[in-house]
């Protein structure tokens, strides 16, 4: 799995949710941009008896990301699930955000997803229950203030997934979208344990393409974009 600018693909699932997949008997693998993040994750999961195979790479480096996913896949005995949960959010309004900033965010939010999906697909072909999960948000015609680039990136990710889904399905790989329609935080509106269970259900469900998790109640008409943790 993958948050912010990290990548994770469990047996293999690569995180949030690493503990949830680990509880279900999966061998865990994580690709992270930071060695410190890998160390912290291992420390967090150790009390539950869960070990993590990990390596460092950046989603904007497609060759490096491909090598990292191949390495993790070999180390944990092959992939069953790859979760792409990377995100880069740089604040800026629609008429003032520099085009270079938009390109920078798209490199993580869209192009990085393509690189991860392509690398994971090669490892997932002919694997039982082969699944790729990507994290997204509901479409926004009026993005949350300052989140223009992130909103465009998530829309691009949605289009990418829709274009790739039939091709992967023909190879026996399920490509599913996990929509988190709210802020993830211990106090809510989306609690980490509920999010972790939602990611598991998105894998375990026998059918379905889009799995949306939203707060039971909304205080505003426009939800926050996901993963503001």
Residue, then its C-alpha position, 0 to 999 in steps of 0.5 A: x500500500x502507499x500514503x503520501x509519497x510512499x508505495x506499498x504493494x501485501x503477499x503480498x500486500x504493499x500498508x494503512x492497512x498493513x496490520x489488517x492484511x497481516x491479521x488475515x495472514x498476508x506477508x507484508x511488503x512496503x516500498x517507501x520513499x523514506x527509510x525512517x518511515x519503514x523503520x517506524x512502520x516495522x516498530x508499529x507492527x512488531x508488537x502484533x508479531x507482524x514482520x515487514x519486508x521493505x525497500x526505499x524508492x520514489x514513485x516519480x522514478x519509474x525504473x527505481x519503483x519497478x525494481x523495488x516492486x520486483x525486489x519486494x515481490x521476490x522477497x515475500x514470495x509473490x504478490x497477491x495485492x498491490x495498494x497504491x496510496x501515494x499522494x502529493x498535495x501542494x496548495x494553490x488556487x486554480x488561477x494562481x498555481x504554477x503549471x510546474x506545480x501541477x506537473x509535480x503533483x501529477x507525477x505522484x498522483x497519476x504517473x506514479x500510479x501508472x508506473x506502479x500498476x505496470x510493475x505490479x501487473x507483471x508480478x500479478x499475472x496468473x496469481x489467484x485473487x490478483x488485485x490492485x487497489x488505488x486510493x482516490x476521492x470523489x470528483x470535485x467540481x469545486x475543490x476544497x480551498x487550496x487543493x486544486x492540483x490534488x483535485x485534478x490529480x485525483x480526477x486524472x487517477x480516476x480516468x487512468x483506472x477506468x482506462x486500464x481496468x478492462x485490459x487488466x481484467x483480461x489478464x485476470x487482475x482486478x483493478x479497484x478504486x478505494x474512495x476515501x471521502x473525508x479526513x482520516x484521523x483518530x477522531x474522525x470523520x474517517x477513523x483509521x480502523x474503519x479505513x483499514x477494514x474498508x481496504x480489506x473489504x475492497x480486496x475481499x469483495x467478490x465483485x465491484x470496481x469502486x469502494x467508497x467510504x464516507x462519514x456517517x454524517x457531514x457537517x459541510x456539503x463538500x467533503x475534504x480530499x482524502x488522506x489529510x493525515 
